[in-house]
């Protein structure tokens, strides 16, 4: 049953709308003024609000502003007996879904309301399709993301690589009031320290050698929108105080400039490893961690929701198959996929299904191995007997790097993992970040 909140100080108009909506199967609540309308909306979030503009204790624009602060996805239709073009333009700019001039027939109003709600349902469905799966673990995270999207509070997403951190960030942005404003992403691990500072904060002409022109940073480019700080745990310690100041003051100091630039940006930070241990190890500032961690979100690794694997496999099979030749996989094959731990998570599963589709189906592709090493399927020589899995993985990584002259991209391709996984393993095992590996 569709719900609507009707707001009008004209008792006759309010009663007529209530009766008409109820006769057509709608669930209706009403309010005679702006203050009561907002109070009722806070108690129950209606998907649609129809409000008069001019009322003794306020106006419809004020009602709409407060409602959209509480729930940005709520649709609002404004009614007025004093229609004029400037008011209509202002209403639409403020976020009204439609602006109708009285007298208006109920059929016209219901058609407008139904069209707007159908479009809103389509938008929600589009957001939810970003995540494939119906397990309780995944649904909890997606529901939480929708819940916090209405706030402008900064968000920290901690999850393993390949679980969909960027997708979750995009869902939050789509469900927020900043949906149609910029989304700017920057990978903090992709730039050396000197370039990352300029990339984030921008620079003026002549700020450093080679700065022939002024360049806005990612914060300025994301103004009024959302900035995604991917792999924020990789940010150098020396830059972290400057990031903290921007988050606190919402002002950016361009390199070489003396005047700060005011920005209005919602921050979503992601990391593939928990930040608190890095804080305890002195590798990440505690004050920056607590400033980013206003709303924490965690995506579960695929091994914690294997019931989603059949749905994910179907999704990837459709995605990578030709339209008329989608590949079907047997229940036995799916069960064996469900028994694997997928250390590369959904990204690894997607790549595996893409390979299966390219080779023509399940009979043409080897299943992943039964252990937890992302490198275990390599065809390089086996480690000596008695070697632990961790030591074997490290040795294999070093040998593969050596075999490829230290080229991490080729190493990732040979091992069948992402470049990010290779980088993370180099760091985790304490291997030199930059080195020309030679054969032993």
Order of alpha helices (4+ residues) and beta strands (2+ residues): beta-alpha-beta-alpha-beta-beta-beta-alpha-beta-alpha-beta-alpha-alpha-beta-alpha-beta-alpha-beta-beta-alpha-beta-alpha-beta-beta-beta-alpha-alpha-beta-alpha-alpha-alpha-alpha-alpha-alpha
